[in-house]
Amino acid sequence: MRKLRFLILSFSLTAIVLTAAAQQRKVDGVLKTADGKPVAHASVMLKHNSNRIISFKPSDANGQFQLVVPDTATWSALFIEVNYLGYAKVNRPLEAGIFRYEIQMVEKSIDLSEIEVRSRPRIDSYGDTLSYDVASFARAEDRTIGDVLKNMPGMEVSESGQIKYNDKPISNFYIDGDDLLSDKYSIGTKTIPHAMVQKLEVLQNHQPLKVLRNKTLSDDVAINLVIKEEAKLKMTGQAKLGAGLPHQYDGELNTILFNKKYKMLNVAKGNNIGTDLSTDFASLGRFGLSGGSRPSALLNVGIGSPPLPRNRYYLNNSGSLNANNLVNLKNGLQLKTNIYGWLDRNEMEASHRTEIFATGDTIRYWENQAMTKDPFLTEVTLSANSNKDTYYFKNDLRLSYRGDMGRSSLLSNSQDFSQSLRSRIRDFSNDLQYVPQLRNKNILNLGWHLNHYNQPQTLLIDPGLNADLLNGGEPFREIDQFAEIPTWYSQMSLAYQLPRGLIRQSYRISSANEFQQLNSSLRLLQEDGSIRPFTGSQDNGLDWRRNELSLSGNYEYKQGRIEASLGLPLIFQHIRYADEAFDLDVNRARMLFSPTLRAKVMTTAEDYLSFNYRYGETTGNINGIFRGAVLSGYRSLRANDAALQESRGHTGSLHYNFQRSISMLFMNAGINYNRSIANTITSSVMTDEISQSVLIPFDNDVSSFGASAGISKYIFALGATTGLKGSWSSSRSNQLLNGESLPYYNESWTIAPNIEARLWKKVSANYEGSGTWTVSRSAKEGLAATSLNRQIKRFDQTLALSYSPVRPLFLRLTGRHQFVNQPGMEDLSYYFMDAKVRYTLVKYKMDFDLDLSNLANVRSYETFSLTANQFSHSHYHLRGRMAVLKVSFNL
Amino acid sequence: MKIQNCLVSATVCMVLAVASATAQSGQQNDKKALIKVVYEFIHVDDSTQRDRPRQEDTFLYINSTSSMYRRSNEEEGEYYRYLQGGGSKETYNINSILAKTSSLYHSVPEQKTISTERIIEQMFQINEPLHAIMWDIREEQKQIGDYLAQLATGSFRGRDYSVWFVPDIPMPFGPWKLQGLPGLILEARDSREDVIFVFKSLERIDGQVVNIESPKGIKQVSGAEYARTYKAFMDNPTAFIRATSAPGTNVVVGSGRSTRAGSNTLREKVYNNPLELTNR
């Protein structure tokens, strides 16, 4: 009965609907194959010229269909479309006065290639691990994992190759769980094809030692590349060969194998197109090898570099070899070798005009320098480690021999001369660490770091300069400055960790021993061929011994959302330094205390607020106490006249990290404050020809304050990764110039937006910009305000448009605009234009790349720089227009 | 009476199915899936705890005439069970899990929907005519990933859905029971934002063969019968399992409360907001 009532009701409803519909227009028809068979259940769409669907109806079992045409629609702008898999797509425009359409369907095998298969970019989050689905972030033109990283929200890759996640540099770069490349991972991002990588994992709160996992706090972030199963099977490799105009070549050969047992990444490269291969050997992880035992070089003849990517000005001829091999043995032992070699010759020409503002006087000098450098590097690292749940063992042995020979011809304040600096570095180090878990579940941590380092340097200047100062006014032929600081350093430590309880404790005892000798001699070759020592000062022959014993307690607390750690190190330090020639023999004992506090509150599962504070007491080094004069460059003579520097300082920072991995929103904000008080300062006496600097006792109070924030978001509607970063910093420092103390105040603002978006299906755009405003002014009353209060505005913007009309062809045009404004100076504005064309032979997996760079042929570049009381105006020569054709293929 | 009805309709359906299969046999293997679509499914199943929706991935397998929809953990659970039983990735056959997992099958030529449901180990099957959702096609278009999608709205089982479909993928399917548009549905949400399907990925199926079919030989029930059974299970799971399992089986049923650290503040869910509010 109920059913009947329902039937009547629905019938009458249908009748009403039909009556209403009668006022609308309708078309009907039938779908048939050529031999008259009806095509059932195909969607028949009524579409507008704008490709919007107006209405649709599936055909019935007899192939019949009926479509409603709304009154508002213009008949001539409409067409019928049938798109049914297994048949060719049919379009039939509506014809005036025709209401029935018989449509013939042609059978066709299903071709899914018409449906573009693409994933929506996605990031998954499990606990502390975020995983980016690599394929979903890759664009057609991307080749390496480094290319794809740039499209991932929250990720940033700097020009040096350093990877940051939410503004934090990563600590380790793993390939399927193995740290093949150690801290020199940029070769990995540049070489590994993204097609090998399934997922990119971000490991937050990462602890590399399994024995310490969940037993000690860590706020490190690491990256792990999860390699696709099918990519693990065999060795792959690529060869890239390129040649171009004028006289350009570029080549690369690599072999890659990543399986569970054996991993290798070997790359040989050579080019003269301006690609700097030394960046492949830069330490990017936050932890280089431990121990700050390598003294900085005494002699230095830099030429400076323009604020441009290096390939714009680097006139090079370089070759490199980068061999990384790792094997996992059955017993859990991992053996690894990293071998690096690099040979280079580069040329550069620059001129600088420098002004240094002192009270009532401005020191000015200018120089023009043409320099040829022949740097090289050879390095071998042998590592063995075993990372187990119950213990960790590793030994890293590193041998390195590197050097440089720089020759330049200079013209400075109308003097013509040449300068050459030869440096050689011998560096040996061994790191041993053993971390067993004891039977009582406590952990022992033993470490020994041993290092020998020496960098002998010789600086020759021809003819002799500054005869008044160096040679009693008598002209002479050549200056010969030699300097070296051979160093032995050893650090041993033993720690005992109690990883249980509400407060986890760790107690550490360590000793550090440093032995150094600073030898230098300054010789003047006279016109008659005799060699005379510099009479103004004796040679250095300084002995230095530093012995330290430190005891520290470290306490960690973690409960719910809060974690905190407190470190209380106490260091007993004994330093003895002596130099007979200067009647110097100092014995000093000092106790240092440098507590640290770190706290973190997880405000939600993904967000946290962290606070860091550190009070540090430090003691200076051998570079600050040698008495004999050292000519560190042609225009600077250094010596010291003070006791060992003692300084103390506070560092505090507050950081907020916000991430929503599902909606791909990443934000961070932070403030930091630094203040340090030292008991010495560099005092400079400057003339237009030479600066003499001496370290003298002075209460030197330096402070800085900074704030920064960043946001990165993937916008689904636009298919765009967008980001914005901003920062502000201010610092106060002191200069002691020509006997007068000059406190300085520096302030700078930076804002940097970027967007990577797909505009239409085949066109995408990438914009990156940065604006910087720097102000420097004297904090002292009465100084000539006009000359000292300086400000520079700098805008640097890059826009790249990519167009891929058909699958294998890809075009990109990149424009970069730089603008620098300094009041009282002419504005500097530069446009650089580059183009790239790539054609891919899909069948052979070959790429043909044509790179055209610096289309506008900008060959000369000027820039300003501003630091405290020093203003420089520099002029550089750039590489000109260039075209390189490159073929890449898989081996 | 009911059983008779069922039998009759099943017979009719089978005849129809055979007929349509014969009709199409010249064309393609009509069982073979061509495309796999992954959706993220978000369902506020407890309206008092809107911040804790059920959230999971679901898979849709389609070809030109039929679709099969399944929860990812149904599928992955069986896969891992197979691996634990000593199987390997190479020997695994995804089609073998059909009779043990819940799935939803739609067929255009057969004009029907078959829901295969699982309560613990008990399997049930609900056989219905293909739901004809009265879709209203709207003018709005938007880009989802690389696809240009158009908006359509329609009511189904007590909820008003806004869905985005892609005419360039001319397969009339979508997540769950939402289907019947001239293109694949990539995104759907109901007007109260209680039920959301978001597109995650789409891939062509090469290599392995995934069949789109409904398992045979499973107890046929009506929608109402299944709803009653499910309610009985939810009201007293222990009794349900005892009643349906072999004699002597020891049944231990936990409180279902999560033991995850930090979740001690979580309230137990009240499942007061089902996917289907009415049965039409």
Interface residues (C-beta under 8 A of the other chain):
Chain A: A40 H41 S43 V44 M45 N51 R52 I53 I54 S55 F56 P58 N83 Y84 L85 G86 E107 I110 L112 E114 I115 E116 V117 R118 S119 R120 P121 R122 D133 S136 G560 R561 F716 A717 L718 G719 K761
Chain B: Q27 Q28 L34 I35 V38 N63 S64 T65 V108 P109 I137 E139 Q141 K142 Q143 I144 G145 D146 Y147 L148 Q150 P167 D168 I169 P170 M171 P172 G180 L181 P182 G183 V198 F199 K200 S201 L202 E203 R204 G262
